[in-house]
Amino acid sequence: MEIPVPYLDLVERWIVRTTGRTLDQHAADPVPAAAALPASADLLRIAREALLSAVDTFRTQLINGDDLTGPATVLASTLSEISGHVSDYEGARIHLDTLINDPDRTVYVATNPVQPVHRRYVNPGDTVLIVLPHHAYLRRQQLAGQSVRVQIGKSDVELDPFEYPGPVRLSHGLAGIYRDPESRLYVLRATGQRRISRR
């Protein structure tokens, strides 16, 4: 089934074509590799933008004749920088491919229909109820999939101190707090998702 994705960037369009799910839908899937896809896609975007910028700089140097008027090493230096960005991009792409081809993720996709999800926008200082994603770390802590009340900070969240004395803090990405292209924070809820009680 073709999923309309006119609002998505190139990386997410590729992921939707490859997997049949948006990054938001992956984030809501109860599989560690799927939960890790949004952060991995962000790393690929960053690496891709850095590579594109370096290639543009190289092209501009040639158009402006910097190779003729500047030191003879100017192009070699830029090419070395491009090579570093290619390595970063390749590493990010390999990591994303590993998550996409993860056996648990592919079995889950094959046996579970895609669920619509909606975004709820939040702000630092808000206290909200969220469902923690299925990151491997949260599974080891037996927190994955649980509904928890958190206070949102600028870069992390604090779990309700009455239920989790500590304090217990998780980064935004680990807690399932995401940023849209305008840097607004949001949480996800699968449509019709039932609330998961604590054990």
Secondary structure, 3 states (H helix, E strand, C coil): CCCCCCCCCHHHHHHHHHHCCCHHHHHHCCCHHHHHHHHHHHHHHHHHHHHHHHHHHHHHHHHHCHHHHCCCCHHHHHHHHHHHHHHHHHHHHHHHHHHHCCHHHHHHHHHCCCCCEEEEEECCCCEEEEECCCCHHHHHCCCCCCEEEEEECCCEEEECCCCCCCCCEEEHHHHCCEECCCCCEEEEEECCCCCCCCC
